[in-house]
Amino acid sequence: MNIHITLGPLLALIAGILILAMPRLLNFIVALYLIAVGLIGLFGLGGLHIH
């Protein structure tokens, strides 16, 4: 069985869990997520798969 996990959805999942656990970190987590998504979009890491 092969599991393909892309970085974008994995970051979204981690950010969502952290926001639920610690709502005061919302601004910080959203900022980091947006920076990460922007870098992924610029450098084309969307095709990177973790096996």
PyMOL commands that place a pseudoatom at each C-alpha (Angstrom):
pseudoatom trace, name=CA, resn=MET, resi=1, chain=A, elem=C, hetatm=0, pos=[0.000, 0.000, 0.000]
pseudoatom trace, name=CA, resn=ASN, resi=2, chain=A, elem=C, hetatm=0, pos=[1.420, 3.371, -1.047]
pseudoatom trace, name=CA, resn=ILE, resi=3, chain=A, elem=C, hetatm=0, pos=[0.488, 6.534, 0.803]
pseudoatom trace, name=CA, resn=HIS, resi=4, chain=A, elem=C, hetatm=0, pos=[1.202, 9.823, -0.940]
pseudoatom trace, name=CA, resn=ILE, resi=5, chain=A, elem=C, hetatm=0, pos=[1.156, 12.891, 1.298]
pseudoatom trace, name=CA, resn=THR, resi=6, chain=A, elem=C, hetatm=0, pos=[1.692, 16.320, -0.208]
pseudoatom trace, name=CA, resn=LEU, resi=7, chain=A, elem=C, hetatm=0, pos=[3.090, 19.136, 1.850]
pseudoatom trace, name=CA, resn=GLY, resi=8, chain=A, elem=C, hetatm=0, pos=[0.204, 21.643, 1.499]
pseudoatom trace, name=CA, resn=PRO, resi=9, chain=A, elem=C, hetatm=0, pos=[-2.576, 19.530, 3.015]
pseudoatom trace, name=CA, resn=LEU, resi=10, chain=A, elem=C, hetatm=0, pos=[-0.215, 18.248, 5.695]
pseudoatom trace, name=CA, resn=LEU, resi=11, chain=A, elem=C, hetatm=0, pos=[0.601, 21.828, 6.741]
pseudoatom trace, name=CA, resn=ALA, resi=12, chain=A, elem=C, hetatm=0, pos=[-3.098, 22.708, 6.753]
pseudoatom trace, name=CA, resn=LEU, resi=13, chain=A, elem=C, hetatm=0, pos=[-3.852, 19.738, 9.012]
pseudoatom trace, name=CA, resn=ILE, resi=14, chain=A, elem=C, hetatm=0, pos=[-1.083, 20.630, 11.466]
pseudoatom trace, name=CA, resn=ALA, resi=15, chain=A, elem=C, hetatm=0, pos=[-2.130, 24.301, 11.498]
pseudoatom trace, name=CA, resn=GLY, resi=16, chain=A, elem=C, hetatm=0, pos=[-5.766, 23.361, 12.146]
pseudoatom trace, name=CA, resn=ILE, resi=17, chain=A, elem=C, hetatm=0, pos=[-4.853, 21.089, 15.038]
pseudoatom trace, name=CA, resn=LEU, resi=18, chain=A, elem=C, hetatm=0, pos=[-2.623, 23.744, 16.609]
pseudoatom trace, name=CA, resn=ILE, resi=19, chain=A, elem=C, hetatm=0, pos=[-5.337, 26.400, 16.267]
pseudoatom trace, name=CA, resn=LEU, resi=20, chain=A, elem=C, hetatm=0, pos=[-7.845, 24.118, 17.986]
pseudoatom trace, name=CA, resn=ALA, resi=21, chain=A, elem=C, hetatm=0, pos=[-5.389, 23.311, 20.768]
pseudoatom trace, name=CA, resn=MET, resi=22, chain=A, elem=C, hetatm=0, pos=[-4.132, 26.882, 21.315]
pseudoatom trace, name=CA, resn=PRO, resi=23, chain=A, elem=C, hetatm=0, pos=[-6.469, 29.563, 19.892]
pseudoatom trace, name=CA, resn=ARG, resi=24, chain=A, elem=C, hetatm=0, pos=[-4.168, 32.390, 21.023]
pseudoatom trace, name=CA, resn=LEU, resi=25, chain=A, elem=C, hetatm=0, pos=[-1.578, 31.258, 18.463]
pseudoatom trace, name=CA, resn=LEU, resi=26, chain=A, elem=C, hetatm=0, pos=[-4.010, 31.815, 15.578]
pseudoatom trace, name=CA, resn=ASN, resi=27, chain=A, elem=C, hetatm=0, pos=[-2.227, 34.863, 14.098]
pseudoatom trace, name=CA, resn=PHE, resi=28, chain=A, elem=C, hetatm=0, pos=[1.199, 33.242, 14.340]
pseudoatom trace, name=CA, resn=ILE, resi=29, chain=A, elem=C, hetatm=0, pos=[0.026, 29.935, 12.848]
pseudoatom trace, name=CA, resn=VAL, resi=30, chain=A, elem=C, hetatm=0, pos=[-1.855, 31.631, 10.005]
pseudoatom trace, name=CA, resn=ALA, resi=31, chain=A, elem=C, hetatm=0, pos=[1.184, 33.777, 9.201]
pseudoatom trace, name=CA, resn=LEU, resi=32, chain=A, elem=C, hetatm=0, pos=[3.493, 30.749, 9.111]
pseudoatom trace, name=CA, resn=TYR, resi=33, chain=A, elem=C, hetatm=0, pos=[1.021, 28.793, 7.005]
pseudoatom trace, name=CA, resn=LEU, resi=34, chain=A, elem=C, hetatm=0, pos=[0.656, 31.599, 4.472]
pseudoatom trace, name=CA, resn=ILE, resi=35, chain=A, elem=C, hetatm=0, pos=[4.427, 31.999, 4.231]
pseudoatom trace, name=CA, resn=ALA, resi=36, chain=A, elem=C, hetatm=0, pos=[4.857, 28.245, 3.740]
pseudoatom trace, name=CA, resn=VAL, resi=37, chain=A, elem=C, hetatm=0, pos=[2.143, 28.066, 1.068]
pseudoatom trace, name=CA, resn=GLY, resi=38, chain=A, elem=C, hetatm=0, pos=[3.665, 31.071, -0.697]
pseudoatom trace, name=CA, resn=LEU, resi=39, chain=A, elem=C, hetatm=0, pos=[7.116, 29.495, -0.717]
pseudoatom trace, name=CA, resn=ILE, resi=40, chain=A, elem=C, hetatm=0, pos=[5.703, 26.194, -1.947]
pseudoatom trace, name=CA, resn=GLY, resi=41, chain=A, elem=C, hetatm=0, pos=[3.933, 28.037, -4.757]
pseudoatom trace, name=CA, resn=LEU, resi=42, chain=A, elem=C, hetatm=0, pos=[7.010, 30.041, -5.730]
pseudoatom trace, name=CA, resn=PHE, resi=43, chain=A, elem=C, hetatm=0, pos=[9.489, 27.191, -5.716]
pseudoatom trace, name=CA, resn=GLY, resi=44, chain=A, elem=C, hetatm=0, pos=[7.167, 24.512, -7.081]
pseudoatom trace, name=CA, resn=LEU, resi=45, chain=A, elem=C, hetatm=0, pos=[7.404, 22.087, -4.180]
pseudoatom trace, name=CA, resn=GLY, resi=46, chain=A, elem=C, hetatm=0, pos=[3.775, 21.080, -4.683]
pseudoatom trace, name=CA, resn=GLY, resi=47, chain=A, elem=C, hetatm=0, pos=[4.948, 17.998, -6.534]
pseudoatom trace, name=CA, resn=LEU, resi=48, chain=A, elem=C, hetatm=0, pos=[7.081, 16.841, -3.608]
pseudoatom trace, name=CA, resn=HIS, resi=49, chain=A, elem=C, hetatm=0, pos=[5.740, 13.580, -2.191]
pseudoatom trace, name=CA, resn=ILE, resi=50, chain=A, elem=C, hetatm=0, pos=[6.677, 11.979, 1.089]
pseudoatom trace, name=CA, resn=HIS, resi=51, chain=A, elem=C, hetatm=0, pos=[6.618, 8.174, 0.897]
for i in range(1, 51): cmd.bond("trace and resi %d" % i, "trace and resi %d" % (i + 1))
show_as sticks, trace
zoom trace
